[in-house]
Amino acid sequence: MFRHTRTAGALRPLLAAIALLPLALTAQAAGYRFGTQSAAAEGTANANGAEAADASTLFANPAGITRLGKGWNFSGVLDYVDPKTKFTDEGSFISLPGSGLAPRSTSTAGESMSFAKAQAVPHAYLSYQGDGDVAYGLGVFVPWGTKLNYPANWGGRYNLQSVELKSLSINPNVAWKTSPQLSLAAGLNIQYMEGKLKRAVPYASVYAAGLLNAAHQAAAGGAPGLALQLQQQAAQIFGDPSYDGSIAVNGKNWGLGFNASLLWEPEAGTRIGLAYRSSVSHKLRGKADWTQPNNLPATVQAAIVAAPYNGVSALDHNDSDASLSVRTPESLSLHGYQQLTPTIAIMGDFTITRDSQLKQLRIDFANSTADSTTAEHWKDSTKVSVGATWKALPSLTLRTGFSKDMSPVPSETRGPALPDAARTWYALGANWAFMDSASVDFSFGHVKLKDAAMSATDDGDGSQPCNCAYSTVRGNYTTKATIFGVQFNYKF
């Protein structure tokens, strides 16, 4: 690792990269929630938390499994999410404050690119109730997840090139029907998280900083000619993408949380539910793998490392362990269900997520490199969903829904790993009971995010001394997604 302050500063890409590892864009739900865990729920834009019609209620409201009757209930879900994303660059650049060097462009203004691909994600739920009033359930689902790949030469390459986040929650629950009207449930959330990312490293900034430091020492030592030569070399080197390196990071961890819920039916056909999911603390532990360019001119190499004008004490990065503490946000949902007629029901959900707990992210390195802090300053987010079902035939139920989901990400801290914005979700769905003990759900959703402008500068939120790349990525995001879900339900 570099030990010189300016050198470490130019290589802050790793610090912010690890910080953003678990905070990646999903087109389905605000923040970094995955948002699609049940095709039955997706057909109502996730408004059906109090419907409790199959085992997938284990995600929205586990107390609902007491309504499924005696015996076993299984629901297997497969979601296919097809995002359409576009980033239009508006003049990204990199600078080196205090150097006297003019900022260098890192992009062509007006160029557009896409960065997300379709994904298929499975979930599964199983519940059992015997002769008593106690029911048991197990949900295995994906709470967070994304995969983004930007072009290698895009203007924000020093902020992010690619990120992949995988997660899995194993969620056992116990539900108790305390009276004919009220059911309570509680469970554990055993959660696994794994992430990978890659980003470019602007070694040209490192080399230029070393040359300028050497020039300063040469001038102070009475060698103005050499100082001028070093300054000219710095101006030629700075901003040259041919001197880009890269950093690849991976990390993983298990965490533990809990959930609690209730479902109250004051009268037949009217249900009110409340569901809470706690935060889960993770400490992602992994490796940082550095790749340096090998094309630095020998004269520049000599000027940087040769005494007495060595501006950089070492040019070799040491691959090392790194870790990041992450706490996923807690959430509270209030949902209702009303049977209007024997064939028509309406439902709704209001969810608040305590995203405002995310103020900063702190990276810890196993070697002597100092911790780095990245400011996020998220705010609490809310989601409102309304939906309806119509039993068109004894074996066919049709669904529809609408959702408005607010983003926790302030525009001033929006970055390329999470270019999030408020979204709307329009949904259609159907349930076909092709046997007395088996049915299948289909869902279709269209999600549209509000256009999101971004001007993200890697400046450490003004902290000094700053481990910063001083790269600014500027542009505008347009994002939408189509979501298809299929779910098989079986009672035995």
C-alpha positions as CSV (number, residue, x, y, z in Angstrom):
1,M,0.0,0.0,0.0
2,F,1.1,3.6,-0.6
3,R,2.0,5.5,2.6
4,H,2.2,9.0,1.2
5,T,-0.9,11.1,1.9
6,R,-1.3,12.4,-1.7
7,T,-0.8,9.0,-3.1
8,A,-3.3,7.3,-0.8
9,G,-5.7,10.1,-1.7
10,A,-5.5,9.4,-5.4
11,L,-6.4,5.8,-4.7
12,R,-9.6,6.3,-2.8
13,P,-11.6,4.3,-5.4
14,L,-11.2,1.2,-3.3
15,L,-12.6,2.9,-0.2
16,A,-15.7,4.2,-1.8
17,A,-16.0,1.0,-3.9
18,I,-16.2,-1.2,-0.9
19,A,-18.6,1.2,0.8
20,L,-21.0,1.0,-2.1
21,L,-20.7,-2.8,-2.4
22,P,-24.1,-3.6,-0.8
23,L,-25.8,-0.5,-2.0
24,A,-26.6,-1.4,-5.6
25,L,-29.5,-0.4,-7.8
26,T,-32.6,-2.6,-8.1
27,A,-35.4,-1.5,-10.4
28,Q,-38.0,-3.2,-8.2
29,A,-37.9,-1.5,-4.8
30,A,-36.4,1.7,-3.4
31,G,-33.0,1.7,-1.8
32,Y,-31.4,-1.7,-2.2
33,R,-34.3,-3.9,-1.3
34,F,-35.0,-6.6,-4.0
35,G,-38.8,-6.1,-3.8
36,T,-40.1,-9.2,-5.5
37,Q,-40.5,-12.3,-3.3
38,S,-44.0,-13.6,-4.2
39,A,-45.8,-13.7,-7.6
40,A,-49.1,-13.6,-5.8
41,A,-48.1,-10.3,-4.1
42,E,-46.5,-8.9,-7.2
43,G,-49.9,-9.2,-9.0
44,T,-51.2,-6.5,-6.5
45,A,-47.9,-4.5,-6.5
46,N,-47.3,-5.9,-3.0
47,A,-50.5,-4.7,-1.5
48,N,-51.8,-8.1,-0.3
49,G,-50.0,-8.4,3.0
50,A,-53.3,-9.2,4.8
51,E,-54.7,-11.5,2.1
52,A,-52.8,-14.6,3.4
53,A,-53.8,-16.8,0.6
54,D,-50.8,-19.1,0.3
55,A,-47.4,-19.9,2.0
56,S,-45.7,-16.9,0.4
57,T,-47.5,-14.8,3.1
58,L,-44.4,-15.8,5.2
59,F,-42.6,-12.9,3.6
60,A,-45.2,-10.1,4.0
61,N,-47.0,-11.3,7.2
62,P,-46.0,-14.7,8.7
63,A,-49.1,-14.6,11.0
64,G,-51.1,-15.3,8.0
65,I,-50.1,-19.0,7.8
66,T,-52.7,-19.7,10.5
67,R,-55.3,-19.1,7.8
68,L,-54.0,-21.8,5.5
69,G,-55.7,-24.7,7.3
70,K,-54.3,-27.9,8.6
71,G,-51.5,-29.8,6.8
72,W,-48.6,-28.6,4.6
73,N,-48.6,-25.6,2.2
74,F,-45.8,-25.0,-0.3
75,S,-45.2,-22.0,-2.6
76,G,-42.3,-21.9,-5.0
77,V,-41.6,-18.6,-6.8
78,L,-39.5,-17.6,-9.8
79,D,-39.1,-14.0,-10.7
80,Y,-37.6,-12.6,-14.0
81,V,-36.6,-9.0,-13.8
82,D,-35.7,-7.2,-17.1
83,P,-34.4,-3.7,-16.5
84,K,-34.0,-1.1,-19.2
85,T,-31.4,1.4,-18.0
86,K,-29.6,4.3,-19.7
87,F,-27.0,6.7,-18.4
88,T,-26.3,9.9,-20.5
89,D,-23.1,11.5,-19.6
90,E,-23.0,15.3,-19.1
91,G,-19.3,15.9,-18.8
92,S,-17.4,13.7,-16.3
93,F,-13.9,14.7,-15.3
94,I,-11.1,14.2,-12.8
95,S,-9.1,16.8,-11.0
96,L,-6.2,17.1,-8.6
97,P,-6.8,20.0,-6.2
98,G,-3.9,22.1,-5.2
99,S,-1.8,20.8,-8.1
100,G,-2.4,23.7,-10.4
101,L,-3.3,21.2,-13.1
102,A,-6.5,21.8,-15.0
103,P,-9.3,19.1,-14.7
104,R,-9.2,16.4,-17.4
105,S,-12.3,15.0,-19.0
106,T,-13.0,11.3,-18.5
107,S,-15.9,11.0,-21.0
108,T,-17.5,12.4,-24.1
109,A,-20.5,14.5,-23.1
110,G,-23.7,13.3,-24.5
111,E,-22.7,9.6,-24.9
112,S,-25.3,7.1,-23.5
113,M,-24.9,3.6,-22.3
114,S,-26.8,0.8,-20.5
115,F,-25.5,-1.0,-17.5
116,A,-28.0,-3.6,-16.2
117,K,-29.0,-7.1,-17.4
118,A,-32.0,-9.3,-16.8
119,Q,-32.0,-11.6,-13.8
120,A,-34.0,-14.7,-12.7
121,V,-34.4,-15.1,-9.0
122,P,-36.1,-18.0,-7.0
123,H,-37.8,-18.1,-3.6
124,A,-39.5,-20.8,-1.6
125,Y,-42.0,-21.1,1.3
126,L,-43.3,-24.0,3.4
127,S,-45.8,-24.0,6.3
128,Y,-47.4,-26.6,8.5
129,Q,-50.3,-26.6,11.0
130,G,-51.5,-29.6,13.0
131,D,-54.6,-30.0,15.0
132,G,-53.8,-27.1,17.4
133,D,-53.6,-23.4,17.0
134,V,-49.9,-23.2,16.3
135,A,-48.4,-23.1,12.8
136,Y,-44.9,-23.3,11.6
137,G,-43.3,-21.8,8.5
138,L,-40.0,-21.5,6.7
139,G,-39.2,-18.9,4.0
140,V,-36.1,-18.9,1.8
141,F,-35.9,-15.7,-0.2
142,V,-33.7,-13.1,-1.7
143,P,-33.9,-9.8,0.2
144,W,-31.3,-7.8,-1.6
145,G,-29.6,-8.2,-5.0
146,T,-28.3,-6.6,-8.1
147,K,-25.8,-6.9,-11.0
148,L,-24.5,-3.8,-12.8
149,N,-21.8,-3.7,-15.5
150,Y,-20.7,-0.3,-16.9
151,P,-18.5,0.0,-20.0
152,A,-14.9,-0.2,-19.0
153,N,-14.1,3.3,-20.4
154,W,-17.2,5.2,-19.2
155,G,-16.8,8.5,-17.5
156,G,-17.5,7.1,-14.0
157,R,-15.0,4.3,-14.2
158,Y,-13.1,5.6,-11.1
159,N,-16.4,5.4,-9.2
160,L,-17.6,2.0,-10.4
161,Q,-17.1,-0.4,-13.3
162,S,-19.2,-3.4,-12.1
163,V,-20.9,-4.7,-9.0
164,E,-22.7,-7.9,-8.2
165,L,-24.6,-8.5,-4.9
166,K,-26.1,-11.8,-3.9
167,S,-28.1,-12.4,-0.7
168,L,-30.3,-15.1,0.9
169,S,-32.5,-15.1,3.9
170,I,-33.5,-18.3,5.8
171,N,-36.5,-17.2,7.8
172,P,-38.2,-19.8,10.2
173,N,-41.4,-18.6,11.9
174,V,-43.9,-19.7,14.5
175,A,-47.4,-18.4,14.4
176,W,-50.1,-18.7,17.1
177,K,-53.8,-18.2,16.6
178,T,-54.6,-16.7,20.1
179,S,-58.3,-16.3,19.3
180,P,-60.6,-16.8,16.3
181,Q,-59.8,-13.1,15.4
182,L,-56.1,-12.7,16.2
183,S,-52.9,-14.4,15.1
184,L,-49.4,-13.6,16.2
185,A,-46.0,-14.7,14.7
186,A,-42.3,-14.3,15.3
187,G,-39.3,-15.6,13.5
188,L,-35.5,-15.4,13.0
189,N,-33.9,-14.0,9.8
190,I,-30.6,-15.8,9.1
191,Q,-29.1,-13.8,6.3
192,Y,-26.2,-14.4,3.9
193,M,-24.7,-11.6,1.8
194,E,-21.9,-11.8,-0.8
195,G,-20.6,-9.1,-3.1
196,K,-18.1,-8.4,-5.8
197,L,-17.1,-5.2,-7.5
198,K,-14.5,-3.7,-9.8
199,R,-13.4,-0.2,-10.5
200,A,-10.6,1.6,-12.3
201,V,-7.8,3.3,-10.4
202,P,-6.4,6.6,-11.7
203,Y,-2.7,5.9,-11.4
204,A,-2.0,8.9,-13.6
205,S,-3.1,11.0,-10.6
206,V,-0.7,9.1,-8.4
207,Y,2.2,9.6,-10.8
208,A,1.4,13.3,-11.3
209,A,1.2,13.9,-7.6
210,G,4.6,12.2,-7.2
211,L,6.2,14.3,-10.0
212,L,4.8,17.5,-8.5
213,N,6.1,16.6,-5.1
214,A,9.5,16.0,-6.6
215,A,9.3,19.3,-8.5
216,H,8.6,21.1,-5.3
217,Q,11.6,19.5,-3.6
218,A,13.8,20.3,-6.7
219,A,12.8,23.9,-6.6
220,A,13.5,24.2,-2.9
221,G,16.9,22.6,-3.5
222,G,17.9,25.2,-6.1
223,A,17.2,23.2,-9.2
224,P,14.5,25.3,-11.1
225,G,15.3,23.7,-14.4
226,L,14.6,20.2,-13.1
227,A,11.5,21.4,-11.3
228,L,10.1,22.8,-14.5
229,Q,10.8,19.5,-16.3
230,L,9.1,17.5,-13.6
231,Q,6.0,19.9,-13.7
232,Q,5.8,19.4,-17.5
233,Q,6.0,15.6,-17.1
234,A,3.2,15.8,-14.5
235,A,1.0,17.8,-16.8
236,Q,1.5,15.2,-19.6
237,I,0.8,12.2,-17.3
238,F,-2.2,13.6,-15.4
239,G,-5.6,12.4,-16.7
240,D,-4.1,9.9,-19.2
241,P,-6.3,6.8,-19.1
242,S,-3.5,4.6,-20.5
243,Y,-2.2,4.6,-16.9
244,D,-5.4,3.3,-15.4
245,G,-5.2,0.3,-13.1
246,S,-8.0,-1.5,-11.3
247,I,-9.2,-2.8,-8.0
248,A,-11.3,-5.9,-7.6
249,V,-13.0,-6.6,-4.2
250,N,-15.1,-9.5,-2.9
251,G,-16.6,-10.0,0.5
252,K,-19.2,-12.2,2.3
253,N,-20.9,-12.6,5.7
254,W,-23.8,-14.2,7.7
255,G,-26.0,-12.0,9.8
256,L,-28.9,-12.5,12.2
257,G,-32.2,-10.6,12.6
258,F,-35.8,-11.2,13.6
259,N,-39.4,-10.4,12.6
260,A,-42.7,-10.2,14.3
261,S,-46.3,-9.8,13.0
262,L,-50.0,-9.9,13.7
263,L,-53.1,-10.4,11.7
264,W,-56.5,-9.4,13.1
265,E,-59.8,-10.2,11.6
266,P,-62.4,-8.2,13.6
267,E,-65.2,-9.5,11.4
268,A,-65.4,-11.9,8.5
269,G,-63.9,-10.5,5.3
270,T,-62.0,-7.7,7.1
271,R,-58.4,-8.1,8.1
272,I,-55.7,-5.8,9.4
273,G,-52.1,-6.8,9.6
274,L,-48.9,-5.4,11.1
275,A,-45.4,-6.8,10.3
276,Y,-42.0,-5.7,11.5
277,R,-38.6,-6.8,10.2
278,S,-35.5,-5.9,12.1
279,S,-32.2,-4.7,10.7
280,V,-29.5,-7.2,10.1
281,S,-25.9,-6.4,10.9
282,H,-23.2,-7.6,8.5
283,K,-19.5,-7.3,8.5
284,L,-18.4,-8.2,4.9
285,R,-15.0,-9.6,5.0
286,G,-13.0,-10.3,1.8
287,K,-10.0,-9.5,-0.3
288,A,-8.8,-6.4,-2.2
289,D,-6.8,-7.3,-5.4
290,W,-4.9,-4.5,-7.1
291,T,-3.7,-4.4,-10.7
292,Q,-1.2,-1.7,-11.7
293,P,-0.3,-0.5,-15.2
294,N,3.2,-1.5,-16.3
295,N,3.7,1.2,-18.9
296,L,5.1,4.1,-16.8
297,P,8.0,5.7,-18.6
298,A,11.4,5.0,-17.0
299,T,12.2,8.7,-16.7
300,V,9.0,9.3,-14.7
301,Q,9.6,6.2,-12.6
302,A,13.0,7.5,-11.8
303,A,11.8,11.0,-11.0
304,I,9.2,9.6,-8.6
305,V,11.3,7.1,-6.6
306,A,14.8,8.4,-6.9
307,A,16.3,10.3,-4.0
308,P,16.3,13.1,-3.1
309,Y,13.1,13.9,-5.1
310,N,11.1,10.9,-4.4
311,G,7.5,12.0,-4.0
312,V,6.2,8.6,-3.5
313,S,7.6,6.1,-1.0
314,A,6.3,3.0,-2.8
315,L,4.5,2.2,-6.0
316,D,3.5,-1.4,-5.2
317,H,0.1,-2.0,-3.8
318,N,-0.2,-5.0,-1.4
319,D,-3.3,-7.1,-1.8
320,S,-4.9,-7.2,1.6
321,D,-7.9,-8.1,3.6
322,A,-10.7,-5.5,3.9
323,S,-14.0,-5.4,5.8
324,L,-17.1,-3.2,5.9
325,S,-19.8,-3.1,8.5
326,V,-23.3,-2.8,7.0
327,R,-26.6,-2.7,8.8
328,T,-29.6,-3.3,6.6
329,P,-32.6,-1.1,7.5
330,E,-35.6,-2.2,9.6
331,S,-39.1,-1.9,8.3
332,L,-42.7,-1.7,9.5
333,S,-45.7,-2.5,7.4
334,L,-49.4,-1.8,8.0
335,H,-51.8,-3.6,5.6
336,G,-55.5,-4.2,5.2
337,Y,-57.9,-6.4,3.3
338,Q,-61.6,-6.0,2.7
339,Q,-63.9,-8.4,1.0
340,L,-66.4,-6.2,-0.8
341,T,-68.5,-8.8,-2.5
342,P,-68.2,-12.6,-2.7
343,T,-66.0,-12.1,-5.7
344,I,-64.2,-8.7,-5.3
345,A,-61.7,-7.7,-2.6
346,I,-59.6,-4.6,-2.1
347,M,-56.3,-4.3,-0.2
348,G,-53.6,-1.9,0.7
349,D,-50.1,-1.7,2.3
350,F,-48.1,1.1,3.8
351,T,-44.5,0.4,4.6
352,I,-41.9,2.7,6.2
353,T,-38.2,1.7,6.1
354,R,-35.7,3.2,8.5
355,D,-33.1,4.0,5.9
356,S,-32.0,7.1,7.7
357,Q,-29.8,4.9,9.9
358,L,-27.3,4.9,7.1
359,K,-25.3,8.1,7.6
360,Q,-21.8,6.9,6.8
361,L,-19.9,3.8,5.8
362,R,-16.5,3.0,7.4
363,I,-13.9,0.8,5.7
364,D,-11.4,-1.1,7.8
365,F,-8.2,-2.4,6.2
366,A,-6.1,-5.3,7.7
367,N,-2.8,-3.4,7.0
368,S,-1.8,0.0,8.1
369,T,-4.0,2.0,5.7
370,A,-6.2,4.3,7.6
371,D,-10.0,3.7,7.8
372,S,-12.0,5.7,5.3
373,T,-15.5,7.2,5.8
374,T,-18.0,7.7,3.0
375,A,-21.0,9.9,3.6
376,E,-24.5,8.7,2.5
377,H,-27.0,10.7,4.6
378,W,-30.0,8.6,3.6
379,K,-33.5,9.4,4.7
380,D,-36.4,7.2,5.7
381,S,-38.5,5.9,2.8
382,T,-42.1,5.0,2.4
383,K,-44.1,2.8,0.1
384,V,-47.9,2.9,-0.5
385,S,-49.6,0.1,-2.4
386,V,-53.2,-0.5,-3.3
387,G,-54.6,-3.6,-5.1
388,A,-57.7,-5.6,-5.9
389,T,-58.7,-9.2,-6.7
390,W,-61.7,-10.5,-8.7
391,K,-62.8,-14.1,-8.6
392,A,-63.9,-14.2,-12.3
393,L,-64.4,-18.0,-12.2
394,P,-64.4,-20.6,-9.5
395,S,-60.9,-21.6,-10.6
396,L,-59.6,-18.2,-11.7
397,T,-58.8,-15.1,-9.7
398,L,-57.5,-11.9,-11.4
399,R,-55.3,-9.3,-9.6
400,T,-54.2,-5.8,-10.2
401,G,-52.3,-3.2,-8.2
402,F,-50.5,0.1,-8.0
403,S,-47.5,1.2,-5.9
404,K,-45.7,4.4,-5.2
405,D,-42.2,3.9,-3.7
406,M,-40.1,6.8,-2.4
407,S,-36.3,6.6,-2.6
408,P,-34.1,7.0,0.5
409,V,-31.2,8.4,-1.5
410,P,-30.9,12.2,-1.6
411,S,-30.1,13.6,-5.0
412,E,-26.9,15.2,-3.6
413,T,-25.4,11.9,-2.6
414,R,-26.7,9.8,-5.6
415,G,-23.9,7.7,-7.1
416,P,-23.4,5.2,-9.9
417,A,-23.7,2.2,-7.6
418,L,-27.2,3.3,-6.5
419,P,-28.7,5.8,-9.0
420,D,-32.0,5.5,-7.2
421,A,-35.2,7.6,-7.5
422,A,-38.9,7.5,-6.7
423,R,-40.8,4.9,-8.6
424,T,-44.2,3.8,-9.7
425,W,-45.3,0.2,-10.2
426,Y,-48.3,-1.0,-12.2
427,A,-49.2,-4.7,-11.8
428,L,-51.5,-7.4,-13.2
429,G,-51.8,-11.0,-12.0
430,A,-53.9,-14.1,-12.0
431,N,-54.3,-17.3,-9.9
432,W,-55.5,-20.5,-11.6
433,A,-56.6,-23.3,-9.3
434,F,-56.2,-26.2,-11.7
435,M,-56.6,-28.8,-8.9
436,D,-58.3,-28.7,-5.5
437,S,-54.8,-28.9,-3.9
438,A,-52.8,-27.0,-6.4
439,S,-52.7,-23.6,-8.1
440,V,-50.4,-21.3,-10.0
441,D,-49.9,-17.6,-9.9
442,F,-48.8,-15.4,-12.8
443,S,-47.8,-11.7,-12.4
444,F,-46.7,-8.9,-14.7
445,G,-45.4,-5.6,-13.5
446,H,-44.0,-2.4,-15.1
447,V,-41.8,-0.2,-12.9
448,K,-40.8,3.3,-13.9
449,L,-38.2,5.3,-12.0
450,K,-38.2,9.1,-12.0
451,D,-35.3,10.5,-14.1
452,A,-32.3,10.9,-11.8
453,A,-29.6,13.5,-12.3
454,M,-26.2,12.7,-10.8
455,S,-23.1,14.8,-10.0
456,A,-21.0,12.6,-7.8
457,T,-17.5,13.8,-6.7
458,D,-15.2,11.5,-4.8
459,D,-14.1,14.2,-2.3
460,G,-14.6,12.4,1.0
461,D,-17.5,14.7,1.9
462,G,-15.0,17.5,2.7
463,S,-13.0,15.6,5.2
464,Q,-9.3,16.4,5.6
465,P,-6.9,14.8,5.1
466,C,-8.8,13.3,2.3
467,N,-8.2,9.9,0.7
468,C,-9.9,10.9,-2.5
469,A,-9.7,10.3,-6.3
470,Y,-11.3,13.7,-7.0
471,S,-13.2,12.2,-9.9
472,T,-16.6,13.6,-10.8
473,V,-19.2,11.6,-12.8
474,R,-22.0,13.7,-14.1
475,G,-25.1,12.7,-16.1
476,N,-28.7,11.6,-16.0
477,Y,-30.3,8.1,-15.5
478,T,-33.5,6.8,-17.0
479,T,-34.7,3.4,-15.7
480,K,-37.6,1.2,-16.1
481,A,-38.2,-2.5,-15.7
482,T,-40.6,-5.3,-16.6
483,I,-41.1,-8.0,-14.0
484,F,-42.6,-11.4,-14.7
485,G,-43.4,-13.8,-11.9
486,V,-44.7,-17.4,-11.7
487,Q,-45.6,-19.2,-8.5
488,F,-46.7,-22.8,-7.8
489,N,-48.8,-23.4,-4.7
490,Y,-49.5,-26.9,-3.4
491,K,-51.4,-28.2,-0.3
492,F,-50.8,-31.6,1.1
